[in-house]
Amino acid sequence: MRAVLVVNPKATTTSERSRDVLVRALRSEVDLSVRYTRRRGHAMDLAREAAQEGVDLVVTLGGDGTVNEVVNGLMAAEPPTFRTGQTSAERLPALATVPGGSTNVFARALGLPREWPDGTSMILEGLRLGRSRTIGLGRADDRYFTFCAGFGLDAAVIRRVEQSRKKGRVSTPALYFRSTASQYFVGSDRRHPSITLERPGEAPDTELATAIIQNTAPWTYLGDREINPNPEASFDLGLDVLALRRLRVASTARTAAQFFSRKPDPHGKQVLRLHDLAEFTLRSERPLPFQMDGDYLGEREKVRFTSVPAALRVIC
């Protein structure tokens, strides 16, 4: 089996020594080539090139941003062979994700352990046993996401966190709490909700303040604790949405507390939840922050979302 390991050398939880251990372990099972990212977006190019070379497996070592880039590279590739009867997922290399970032939502949603040595062991076992599954992806305009997207408040929080990290601060739960509080109380126009959600054949939902889109559950983690706005979201179904109509202090705090419940079921007058959607569009009267898989992607006034079922094979 031919494989390519795409390494983000800035991955927060690995070192050069640990990368060497990982490479030796993978080479015990596959014919491995190692390629390092040099800039944002480079992992997309490396994954696309690997697929076009006809490799069987692409392994990532990095965080969720690296995984997102690799997935988009794979989905954009044109492999050298495409046998009659193959599904779209079967024509592409399989994906294996070694957790190397600070949160690793995608890997953990697949059932992999949080730490990279344990994750590597499980992936090696999966390769030996031929254990894989096919998952669906989300798509926002022309880009794919694996577990979540956000339009409004959560994307603005991620923007603040990324700005803090550029100044040398470490990504911690405390940093996210401070960034969320600052954005909510100071940085948000909470009195004028501007988002409209449009679905084919349905009346639009108007005057929404912020929206969270999930392709699986959980949405994210706080340490070992799952955070679940849409607990029924699944790689095997369409997309789930949770939107808030207003960002009033009492109702927003109550909904946030429901996210953290051990049996989450967010509800209330200010909550809109939609399950298993094939497609929908979010529009805003003014530009709003937008994120996918935990990476801030700028401001948008319109985003079209679609569910892409059975899109990719993953080792799990």
Secondary structure per residue as TSV (DSSP state, phi and psi in degrees):
chain	resnum	aa	ss	phi	psi
A	1	M	-	360.0	126.6
A	2	R	E	-90.7	135.0
A	3	A	E	-139.9	153.3
A	4	V	E	-122.1	130.7
A	5	L	E	-101.5	117.2
A	6	V	E	-97.7	116.2
A	7	V	E	-111.9	127.4
A	8	N	-	-90.8	106.4
A	9	P	T	-65.3	-11.9
A	10	K	T	-96.1	9.0
A	11	A	-	-52.6	133.9
A	12	T	T	-75.9	-21.6
A	13	T	T	-112.8	14.3
A	14	T	-	-128.1	160.5
A	15	S	-	-127.0	173.7
A	16	E	H	-60.0	-38.4
A	17	R	H	-65.6	-43.1
A	18	S	H	-66.8	-34.4
A	19	R	H	-63.9	-38.9
A	20	D	H	-62.7	-41.0
A	21	V	H	-62.3	-43.8
A	22	L	H	-61.6	-44.8
A	23	V	H	-61.3	-44.5
A	24	R	H	-62.4	-40.4
A	25	A	H	-64.5	-44.6
A	26	L	H	-67.2	-35.9
A	27	R	H	-69.8	-14.0
A	28	S	T	-73.6	-15.6
A	29	E	T	-117.0	-27.5
A	30	V	S	-138.5	162.7
A	31	D	E	-83.7	102.5
A	32	L	E	-107.7	135.9
A	33	S	E	-116.0	136.7
A	34	V	E	-109.6	130.5
A	35	R	E	-134.2	132.8
A	36	Y	E	-104.2	139.7
A	37	T	-	-79.0	146.9
A	38	R	-	-118.2	-12.6
A	39	R	S	-161.7	168.5
A	40	R	T	-65.2	131.2
A	41	G	T	93.9	-12.7
A	42	H	H	-67.8	-34.2
A	43	A	H	-60.7	-31.0
A	44	M	H	-63.3	-44.9
A	45	D	H	-64.1	-43.4
A	46	L	H	-63.6	-40.8
A	47	A	H	-68.1	-41.9
A	48	R	H	-62.6	-42.2
A	49	E	H	-63.7	-40.0
A	50	A	H	-62.6	-44.2
A	51	A	H	-64.3	-39.3
A	52	Q	H	-69.7	-22.0
A	53	E	T	-80.5	-10.0
A	54	G	T	84.3	24.7
A	55	V	-	-69.2	160.9
A	56	D	S	-91.1	-24.0
A	57	L	E	-148.9	136.7
A	58	V	E	-118.4	126.3
A	59	V	E	-110.7	136.7
A	60	T	E	-108.9	142.5
A	61	L	E	-126.4	104.4
A	62	G	E	168.7	-167.5
A	63	G	-	-92.9	-165.9
A	64	D	H	-65.2	-29.5
A	65	G	H	-65.0	-40.6
A	66	T	H	-64.4	-43.6
A	67	V	H	-59.3	-45.3
A	68	N	H	-59.2	-44.4
A	69	E	H	-64.0	-43.3
A	70	V	H	-62.7	-44.1
A	71	V	H	-59.7	-43.6
A	72	N	H	-66.8	-34.5
A	73	G	H	-65.3	-42.8
A	74	L	H	-63.6	-44.7
A	75	M	H	-67.9	-21.8
A	76	A	H	-91.0	-5.5
A	77	A	-	-80.3	157.8
A	78	E	-	-121.5	92.3
A	79	P	-	-59.3	154.8
A	80	P	S	-67.4	-24.1
A	81	T	-	-130.0	146.0
A	82	F	-	-147.0	96.5
A	83	R	-	-75.4	147.4
A	84	T	T	-58.1	133.5
A	85	G	T	93.4	-11.3
A	86	Q	-	-71.2	141.6
A	87	T	-	-79.2	168.0
A	88	S	H	-59.1	-39.8
A	89	A	H	-67.4	-35.5
A	90	E	H	-72.3	-23.4
A	91	R	H	-79.6	-15.6
A	92	L	S	-98.5	157.0
A	93	P	-	-60.0	150.0
A	94	A	E	-71.9	160.6
A	95	L	E	-117.3	133.3
A	96	A	E	-125.2	136.9
A	97	T	E	-120.4	113.1
A	98	V	E	-90.9	119.5
A	99	P	E	-65.2	122.8
A	100	G	-	-137.4	2.0
A	101	G	S	-98.9	-166.3
A	102	S	S	-83.7	-25.8
A	103	T	S	-123.0	-45.2
A	104	N	-	57.6	53.1
A	105	V	H	-63.6	-46.1
A	106	F	H	-60.4	-49.9
A	107	A	H	-60.6	-42.9
A	108	R	H	-70.7	-31.7
A	109	A	H	-66.3	-25.0
A	110	L	T	-82.0	-4.3
A	111	G	T	96.1	8.6
A	112	L	-	-80.8	149.6
A	113	P	-	-65.2	162.5
A	114	R	S	-71.1	-35.2
A	115	E	S	-89.6	144.0
A	116	W	H	-65.4	-36.1
A	117	P	H	-62.3	-42.2
A	118	D	H	-68.2	-38.7
A	119	G	H	-63.0	-40.5
A	120	T	H	-62.4	-43.9
A	121	S	H	-59.6	-41.4
A	122	M	H	-68.4	-38.1
A	123	I	H	-65.1	-43.1
A	124	L	H	-60.9	-40.2
A	125	E	H	-64.2	-40.9
A	126	G	H	-61.7	-39.1
A	127	L	H	-66.2	-42.4
A	128	R	H	-64.7	-36.5
A	129	L	H	-92.9	-3.8
A	130	G	T	66.5	35.8
A	131	R	-	-92.9	115.5
A	132	S	E	-148.8	168.4
A	133	R	E	-143.6	158.4
A	134	T	E	-104.2	130.8
A	135	I	E	-120.4	155.8
A	136	G	E	-86.6	160.1
A	137	L	E	-123.6	162.7
A	138	G	E	-99.3	155.6
A	139	R	E	-134.8	131.1
A	140	A	E	-117.5	110.1
A	141	D	T	55.8	-112.0
A	142	D	T	-109.6	17.0
A	143	R	E	-127.3	141.8
A	144	Y	E	-91.4	153.2
A	145	F	E	-136.0	155.0
A	146	T	S	-96.7	-40.5
A	147	F	S	-129.9	-29.9
A	148	C	E	-159.5	162.5
A	149	A	E	-144.2	162.9
A	150	G	E	-149.4	144.2
A	151	F	E	-132.6	104.3
A	152	G	S	120.2	-125.8
A	153	L	H	-61.2	-49.3
A	154	D	H	-66.2	-33.9
A	155	A	H	-67.9	-36.5
A	156	A	H	-65.6	-36.3
A	157	V	H	-64.3	-44.4
A	158	I	H	-61.3	-38.4
A	159	R	H	-59.8	-43.6
A	160	R	H	-63.8	-42.2
A	161	V	H	-62.9	-44.5
A	162	E	H	-62.1	-38.6
A	163	Q	H	-63.6	-38.8
A	164	S	H	-67.8	-39.4
A	165	R	H	-66.5	-33.7
A	166	K	H	-64.5	-23.6
A	167	K	T	-89.2	4.3
A	168	G	T	100.5	2.2
A	169	R	-	-79.4	149.4
A	170	V	-	-88.3	140.5
A	171	S	-	-72.9	108.8
A	172	T	-	-134.0	162.3
A	173	P	H	-55.5	-35.8
A	174	A	H	-63.5	-39.9
A	175	L	H	-63.2	-41.0
A	176	Y	H	-66.3	-39.4
A	177	F	H	-62.9	-46.3
A	178	R	H	-63.0	-41.9
A	179	S	H	-66.1	-38.7
A	180	T	H	-65.7	-45.2
A	181	A	H	-63.2	-44.4
A	182	S	H	-62.6	-44.1
A	183	Q	I	-67.0	-41.8
A	184	Y	I	-66.1	-48.2
A	185	F	I	-85.4	-26.6
A	186	V	I	-115.7	-39.6
A	187	G	I	-95.9	-3.5
A	188	S	-	-110.4	142.6
A	189	D	-	-89.0	86.5
A	190	R	T	-80.1	-12.7
A	191	R	T	-89.5	-12.9
A	192	H	S	-129.8	76.6
A	193	P	-	-61.5	134.3
A	194	S	-	-122.2	0.9
A	195	I	E	-95.4	139.5
A	196	T	E	-119.9	132.3
A	197	L	E	-105.3	124.6
A	198	E	E	-116.2	132.7
A	199	R	-	-126.9	144.8
A	200	P	T	-59.3	128.8
A	201	G	T	77.1	6.4
A	202	E	S	-124.2	153.1
A	203	A	-	-67.3	141.2
A	204	P	-	-67.3	148.4
A	205	D	E	-97.2	118.1
A	206	T	E	-109.8	169.6
A	207	E	E	53.3	53.2
A	208	L	E	-100.0	144.2
A	209	A	-	-93.1	-34.6
A	210	T	E	-159.9	156.8
A	211	A	E	-142.2	137.1
A	212	I	E	-115.1	130.1
A	213	I	E	-117.0	132.0
A	214	Q	E	-125.8	140.4
A	215	N	S	-103.1	-10.3
A	216	T	S	-160.5	172.7
A	217	A	S	-119.0	141.8
A	218	P	-	-83.9	174.2
A	219	W	S	-72.8	-45.5
A	220	T	E	-161.4	-175.0
A	221	Y	E	-126.9	148.2
A	222	L	E	-116.5	96.3
A	223	G	T	66.2	-120.4
A	224	D	T	-95.2	-0.7
A	225	R	E	-90.4	125.5
A	226	E	E	-74.1	143.3
A	227	I	E	-116.6	122.3
A	228	N	-	-130.9	79.7
A	229	P	S	-63.0	-37.0
A	230	N	S	-124.6	81.0
A	231	P	T	-67.4	-16.5
A	232	E	T	-91.8	-0.3
A	233	A	-	-62.6	146.0
A	234	S	-	-152.3	145.1
A	235	F	T	-58.5	-21.1
A	236	D	T	-94.3	-0.3
A	237	L	S	-124.4	-173.8
A	238	G	-	-76.4	-159.1
A	239	L	E	-92.7	146.4
A	240	D	E	-110.2	147.2
A	241	V	E	-129.9	136.9
A	242	L	E	-124.1	123.2
A	243	A	E	-125.4	147.3
A	244	L	E	-107.4	132.1
A	245	R	S	-77.2	-33.4
A	246	R	-	-138.9	154.9
A	247	L	-	-109.8	47.0
A	248	R	-	-70.0	148.8
A	249	V	H	-59.9	-51.4
A	250	A	H	-65.0	-48.6
A	251	S	H	-69.8	-36.3
A	252	T	H	-67.5	-41.5
A	253	A	H	-63.6	-39.7
A	254	R	H	-65.2	-43.0
A	255	T	H	-66.1	-42.5
A	256	A	H	-60.0	-39.8
A	257	A	H	-63.4	-35.6
A	258	Q	H	-65.5	-32.3
A	259	F	H	-56.9	-37.4
A	260	F	T	-87.4	-5.5
A	261	S	S	-61.6	151.2
A	262	R	S	-71.6	-21.5
A	263	K	S	-127.9	74.9
A	264	P	-	-66.7	137.6
A	265	D	-	-151.2	68.7
A	266	P	-	-58.0	131.5
A	267	H	-	-159.1	167.3
A	268	G	S	142.7	171.9
A	269	K	T	-61.5	-31.1
A	270	Q	T	-92.2	4.2
A	271	V	E	-109.0	129.8
A	272	L	E	-116.6	121.5
A	273	R	E	-122.6	133.5
A	274	L	E	-131.2	138.9
A	275	H	E	-120.0	139.2
A	276	D	E	59.3	54.6
A	277	L	E	-91.0	138.6
A	278	A	S	-83.1	-35.0
A	279	E	E	-162.4	153.2
A	280	F	E	-169.3	166.8
A	281	T	E	-130.5	137.4
A	282	L	E	-107.6	129.6
A	283	R	E	-122.9	148.7
A	284	S	E	-132.4	145.0
A	285	E	E	-70.9	-16.2
A	286	R	E	-143.0	158.1
A	287	P	E	-61.3	135.1
A	288	L	E	-126.7	151.9
A	289	P	E	-61.4	146.8
A	290	F	E	-136.8	137.8
A	291	Q	E	-137.9	153.8
A	292	M	E	-137.5	132.6
A	293	D	T	50.3	35.9
A	294	G	T	82.9	8.6
A	295	D	E	-111.6	128.0
A	296	Y	E	-74.0	130.7
A	297	L	E	-120.7	19.1
A	298	G	E	97.4	-167.8
A	299	E	E	-106.0	145.8
A	300	R	E	-135.6	156.0
A	301	E	E	-108.2	-16.8
A	302	K	E	-151.7	135.3
A	303	V	E	-139.1	128.5
A	304	R	E	-101.0	126.2
A	305	F	E	-108.9	139.5
A	306	T	E	-137.6	149.5
A	307	S	E	-93.1	135.4
A	308	V	E	-116.6	94.9
A	309	P	E	-72.0	151.5
A	310	A	E	46.3	52.7
A	311	A	E	-91.3	-29.0
A	312	L	E	-150.7	140.4
A	313	R	E	-91.5	136.3
A	314	V	E	-129.1	144.8
A	315	I	E	-83.8	128.9
A	316	C	-	-142.3	360.0
